[in-house]
Amino acid sequence: MPRMILKCPACHSRFKVPDAAIPPEGRIVKCSRCAHSWHATRPALEFVLMDEPAPVPEQVPDAPESPPAFEEVLAAAQAVEEQHAAATSTKKAPPPRPAKPFKLAAAALAASWLILAFVTYFPRWQDAPVLGAVYGMLGISSTYGVELKDVAMQREQVGERTRFLIRGNLVNQDATAREVPFMRVAMRGRDNEILWSRDYAVNKTLKPGEVYPFRITNAETGSAGEVRTLVVDVGNPLEMFFR
């Protein structure tokens, strides 16, 4: 059977292995003397036909007395392949890539749209069958359709304070009876900041088309010179929060 000389590139030990042990594309082998592993290929091998009387050239002095059998070389090569496969399988998965900017922008746009829809259609949501019942359990009712009409304001000086007298009408323009919990009067400054604010209890249920007159006489402040706008509003706590 034709055999070949397999030379270790580390310790230069030589081993005789059958020709069929190394395929044309080569394979990984391991030296049984120094445990060095390398990829052996046919072009780097020296062939010797054992059937011919020609001696093996260049006997290496430090070669092992009895070369290992082919089974040992094959087992060493398989061990190297198993170690390589184990090292490859234990590699950590790459870290997740951060979300792309357009995905974040899409999420922000969707959240903005939901907030806008909630603020815009909030009064009608309170009239929905399910949400209306939930709001009712919380003591909240919609004031959709209730408007302020014929509002007039006077101011008078009381010592160092300025008092604002406000009167007008609450009108229910909706076809459903509406409960008005309170009114809010706010004084705003030059940069629209709130200088003074107070809620006035109403607790009045207005029938469709009903008109309810109101009068506020105790809206006063010591900083009247800074007041630029006087705001009168009506609604429930949630409606006031989103205005």
C-alpha positions in Angstrom: 0.0 0.0 0.0 1.4 3.4 -0.9 2.3 5.5 2.1 3.4 9.1 2.6 5.6 11.0 5.0 3.8 13.5 7.2 6.2 16.1 8.6 5.3 18.2 11.7 6.2 21.9 10.9 6.8 22.5 14.6 9.1 19.7 15.9 10.0 18.3 12.4 8.9 14.8 13.5 8.0 12.5 10.6 5.2 10.0 10.4 4.2 7.4 7.8 0.5 7.4 7.0 -1.4 5.7 4.2 -2.0 7.8 1.1 -5.8 7.6 1.6 -5.6 9.2 5.0 -5.2 12.7 3.5 -7.9 13.7 0.9 -7.0 15.9 -2.1 -8.3 19.0 -0.3 -6.2 18.2 2.8 -7.2 18.0 6.4 -6.3 19.0 9.9 -3.8 16.7 11.7 -2.1 16.7 15.1 1.4 15.7 16.0 1.5 13.0 18.7 5.0 14.2 19.8 4.5 18.0 20.4 0.6 18.2 20.1 0.9 20.8 17.3 -2.0 20.9 14.8 -1.8 22.0 11.2 -3.6 21.6 7.9 -1.8 19.0 5.8 -2.2 19.0 2.0 -1.0 16.6 -0.7 1.5 19.1 -2.4 3.4 19.3 0.9 3.7 15.5 1.3 6.5 13.2 0.3 5.3 9.9 -1.2 7.2 6.6 -0.8 6.1 3.4 -2.4 6.7 0.8 0.3 6.6 -1.9 -2.3 9.8 -0.6 -3.8 13.2 -1.3 -2.1 14.1 2.4 -2.1 14.9 3.6 1.4 13.2 6.5 3.1 15.2 9.6 2.4 16.7 11.8 5.1 16.2 10.0 8.3 15.5 12.5 11.1 17.6 11.8 14.2 14.9 12.9 16.7 12.0 11.1 15.0 10.1 8.8 17.3 11.2 5.2 17.4 7.8 3.9 16.4 5.6 6.2 14.3 1.9 6.4 15.4 -0.7 4.4 13.6 -3.1 6.0 11.2 -5.9 5.6 13.7 -4.1 7.9 16.1 -3.5 10.5 13.5 -7.1 10.4 12.5 -8.3 10.6 16.1 -6.1 13.6 16.7 -7.5 15.3 13.6 -11.0 14.6 14.7 -10.2 16.1 18.1 -9.0 19.3 16.6 -12.1 19.6 14.4 -14.3 19.0 17.5 -12.5 21.8 19.4 -12.9 24.1 16.5 -16.6 23.4 16.2 -17.1 23.9 20.0 -15.2 27.2 19.9 -17.4 28.4 17.0 -20.7 27.4 18.7 -19.8 29.2 22.0 -19.2 32.5 20.3 -21.5 35.2 21.7 -24.3 36.5 19.5 -23.7 40.0 18.1 -25.3 42.7 20.2 -28.7 44.0 18.8 -28.5 46.9 16.5 -30.0 50.1 17.7 -33.4 51.1 16.2 -33.1 53.1 13.1 -34.0 56.7 13.3 -37.0 56.4 11.0 -38.5 53.8 13.3 -38.2 56.1 16.3 -39.7 58.9 14.3 -42.7 56.7 13.3 -43.3 55.8 16.9 -43.2 59.5 18.0 -45.5 60.5 15.2 -48.0 57.8 16.2 -47.9 58.9 19.8 -48.5 62.5 18.8 -51.4 61.5 16.6 -53.1 59.6 19.5 -52.6 62.6 21.9 -54.1 65.0 19.3 -57.0 62.6 18.7 -57.7 62.3 22.4 -57.6 66.1 22.9 -59.7 66.8 19.9 -62.4 64.2 20.4 -62.3 64.0 24.2 -65.8 65.5 24.7 -67.4 63.0 22.4 -65.6 60.1 24.1 -67.4 60.9 27.3 -70.7 60.3 25.5 -69.6 56.8 24.3 -71.6 54.0 25.9 -68.6 52.3 27.6 -66.4 55.3 28.3 -69.4 57.4 29.4 -70.2 54.8 32.1 -66.6 54.8 33.3 -66.5 58.6 33.4 -69.9 58.5 35.3 -68.4 56.2 37.9 -65.6 58.7 38.4 -68.1 61.5 38.8 -67.1 63.1 35.5 -69.7 64.2 32.9 -69.2 66.0 29.5 -70.0 69.7 29.1 -70.0 69.4 25.4 -72.3 72.1 23.9 -72.3 74.4 27.0 -71.2 77.9 25.9 -70.6 81.2 27.5 -72.8 84.0 26.2 -73.1 87.8 26.8 -70.0 87.9 29.1 -69.2 91.3 30.5 -66.5 92.5 32.8 -66.0 95.5 35.1 -63.1 96.4 37.3 -63.0 98.5 40.5 -60.3 99.5 42.8 -60.5 98.3 46.4 -57.6 99.8 48.4 -54.4 98.5 46.8 -56.3 95.6 45.1 -58.2 95.5 41.8 -61.5 93.6 41.7 -63.0 92.2 38.5 -66.8 91.9 38.3 -67.8 89.3 35.7 -71.3 88.4 34.6 -72.9 86.5 31.7 -74.9 83.4 30.8 -74.2 79.7 30.5 -76.2 78.2 27.6 -76.6 74.5 26.7 -76.6 74.3 22.9 -76.6 70.5 22.9 -79.6 68.2 22.5 -78.6 66.4 25.7 -78.8 67.7 29.3 -75.4 68.7 30.5 -74.1 69.0 34.1 -71.8 72.0 34.7 -69.5 71.3 37.7 -67.6 74.5 37.9 -66.3 77.6 36.1 -62.7 78.9 36.1 -61.4 82.4 36.0 -57.7 83.0 35.2 -55.6 86.1 34.9 -52.7 85.9 32.5 -49.6 88.1 32.1 -47.7 89.5 29.2 -46.1 86.0 28.3 -49.4 84.2 28.9 -48.3 83.0 32.3 -51.0 82.5 34.9 -50.9 85.2 37.6 -54.1 84.3 39.3 -56.7 81.5 39.0 -59.8 80.3 40.9 -62.5 77.7 40.3 -66.1 78.6 41.1 -68.6 75.7 41.9 -71.7 75.7 39.7 -73.1 72.1 40.0 -76.0 72.9 37.7 -77.6 70.6 35.2 -78.7 72.5 32.1 -81.5 71.1 30.0 -81.2 71.4 26.2 -81.5 75.1 25.3 -81.5 76.2 29.0 -79.9 79.5 29.9 -78.2 80.0 33.3 -77.0 83.4 34.4 -73.9 83.8 36.5 -72.2 86.6 38.4 -68.6 86.6 39.9 -67.7 89.4 42.3 -64.6 88.3 44.2 -62.0 87.9 41.4 -59.3 90.3 42.7 -55.6 90.7 42.6 -52.9 93.1 43.8 -51.0 92.9 40.5 -53.7 94.2 38.2 -51.0 96.2 36.3 -49.5 93.0 35.1 -52.7 91.3 33.9 -53.1 91.3 30.2 -55.9 88.7 29.7 -58.8 87.6 31.7 -60.0 84.1 30.8 -63.4 82.6 31.8 -63.9 78.9 31.1 -66.3 76.1 32.0 -66.0 72.3 32.1 -65.1 69.3 34.2 -61.6 68.6 35.6 -60.4 66.5 32.6 -61.7 69.0 30.1 -59.9 71.8 31.9 -56.7 69.8 32.1 -56.5 69.5 28.3 -57.3 73.1 27.5 
